[in-house]
Amino acid sequence: MRKHFFAGLIILLPLVITYWIIKFILRVITGPFQNFATSILEYIGAPHEGLLADALGTVLILFGLVAIILAIGAMGRWMVVHYLFHFLDYLLHALPFVNKIYLSCKDFTTALFSPKSDSFSQVVLVPFPSANHRSIGLVTSEFKNQVMDDRTDDFISVLIPGTPNPTVGFLLLFSKKQLTFTDMRVDEAIKYVMSCGSVLPDSISPEKLIGKNSDL
């Protein structure tokens, strides 16, 4: 009899102690918010008195605390990552020689991919490096009614990206009449240039490479 009693005690005592410890911890955690949880349960029409109300209130508080902890953790991680990016940006700005390369690449990608930017909005074919050749160019800006060589015309500045690095190339000024405007998207043109012409997306038809004369 004694052996059975002590065997049962060994089995049950850890469970009881664990239960009371968990219950104590839950009371410490949920205690300050119990009145708030009771008000919410009463507002939504759920039981707000008795053991069921205590259980519902505890679950409600725990879910709320978990959500708050997750939100704070996500904000903390975002702030850390955001700070690291700012620090890296500051460091690259401060390094001699490196900052010139970094700023050039940053300005180029910002102008190229920013939805608010009007630059690089049109892909054109330009007579470069000679009148008998055609190169892919990206329109960067337009100058209307400009006087050059005793004549008034619309001039367009065009970036002719280099291959395979499109951030290095030539910036030339053309008369609007010299350009052939295409239906090619900017990302298609960049992909074509970076691949040295070996990767031609399926969405590019021969007509897009041939182009068509039209206004911006």
N, C-alpha and C positions, 0 to 999 in steps of 0.2 A: 504493500500500500504506500509506504513511504517513498519507494523508488518511483512509483507511478506519479505521486504528487510532485516530486522534485523534477521529474521529466516534463510534466505539464507546465510547471512553473518556469522551467528553462525555455520552453517554447513560447509561452504567453507573455512573460515579463518583458522581453525585448520589444514585442509588438505593442504592448501597453505603453512602455516608456517612449517608444518612437511616436505613437499617436499623441501623447500628451506634449511632447516636444514640438511636433508639427503644429498642434493646436495652439500652443503658446506663441510660436513664431507668427502664425497667421493672425492671431489677435493683436500682436504687437504691430504687424504691418497694416492690417485693415482697421484697427481701432480708431485712428484719427479720422477715417473716412466713413465710418459706419452710419453716422447721422445723414451724411450726404447720400449714401446708397439707399437708406431708408426713405428719404424724400423722393428719390427717383422711382423706387418701387411703388410708392404711394401714388405718384403722379401718373404712372402708366397703368395703374389698376392691379398691380401684382400684390400678392400677400406681403405685408410689411410688419407683421407681428408673428412671434413664435419661432420654432426651430427652422421651419421652411424659409421664413423671411431672413433668418440669420445666414442660412446656407446660400440663398440667392444673393444676398448682399455681399457675402464673401466672394462668390464667383464674379459678381459684377465689378467689385473693387480690384480683384486680381487681373481681370481682363483689361480694365482701365489702366492699371499700373504697367502691365506688359506693353500696352500700346504706347504709353508715354515714354517708357524706357526705349522702345524700338525707335520712336520718333527722335528722341534725344540722341541716340546712337547714330542714326542716319545723318542728322544734322552735324554731329561732331565729326563723322568721317568726311562729309562733304566739305566742311570748313578746313579740315586738315589737308585734303587733296587740293582744295582751292588755294590754300596758303602755299603749298609746295609748288603749284604751277606759277603763282605770282613770284615766289622766290627764284625759281628757275628762270622766269622771264627777266627779272631784275639782274640776275647773274649774267645772262647772255647779253643784256644791254651794256653791262659794265666791262665786259672783256674786249680789249682792243682787237681789231681785225675781225674777230668772230662776230662782234655786234653788227658790222656792216653786212656780212653775209646773212645773218639771222634777220635783220631788219628788212633787207631786200626780199628775202623769201616770205617773211610775214606779211609785208605790204602786198606782195603779189598774190598770195593765197587769200588774203582778206578781200582784195578787190575781185578775185576770181570766183570765190564761193559765197561771199556775203550776199544775201537776198536783197539788201538795201542798196547795193552798189549798182551803178549803171554801166560801169566799165566791163569789158569783155562780154558784152551782151550779144555780139554778132560775129559769126565766122565768115571771113571773106577770102577770096583768092586775089593775090596781088602780083603785079609784074616784077618779080624779084627772083634771082639777082640780075636779070636782064629782061628786056621787053618780050623776049621769046619764051620766057619761063614763067611758071606760076608757083607761088608758095602760099601755104596756109597762114593766114593772119587773123588776129583778134582785134576788133575795133575797141579802142580805149576812150576816145572822145571825138567830138565833131566841132568844127569851126565853120560857121555859116557866114556867107557873104564877106569873105576875106579877099583883100587885094594882094595879088602876087604877080609879078612880071606884067604890070599894067593891065591886069584883067581881074575881074571879080568872080570868085568861084567858091564852092563849098569844099573845104578840105577836111580830111579825116586822118587822125593819127592811128596807126596800126602797129601792134606789136607782132613781130614775126618770131615766134618762139623757136628756140634752138632745140635740137634733138641730140641726146635723149633727155636733156635737162631743159624744160620749157621756161624756167625762170631766167635763162640766159638767151638773149637773142638780139634783134634789132628793132628799134623804134623809129618808124619812118612816117613821113607825112605824104599823103597821096591826095590827088584830086578825086572827088567822088566818082567821076566818070571813068577813072582808071580801075576801079574795083569791081569785082564780080561777087555779088552777094549769094550766099548759099543757104540751104535749109539745114545744114549740119549744126548739131548742138555743140556747145562749148566743150562739154565733157568728152564728146566723141572726137573732137579735134585734138584735145590734149592727149587722149589715149592713142590716137593715130601718130602723133608727133613723138611721144615718149617711147613708143615701140619701134621707132625708126621706119614707120610705114608698114611694118610686118603684121600688125594686128589691126584689122579693119572690122569693126563691129557689123553685125548683120543688118542693123538698122540703117546703115549708110548705103544708100543706093548710088549707082553711077551718076545719077542726076545731081546728087548732093555734091559730088566731087567736081562735076562740070560746072555747077552753079547756074545762077540766073541773074540777070540784071534787074535790080529793084531798088527802091529807096529803103532807108533804115526805118 
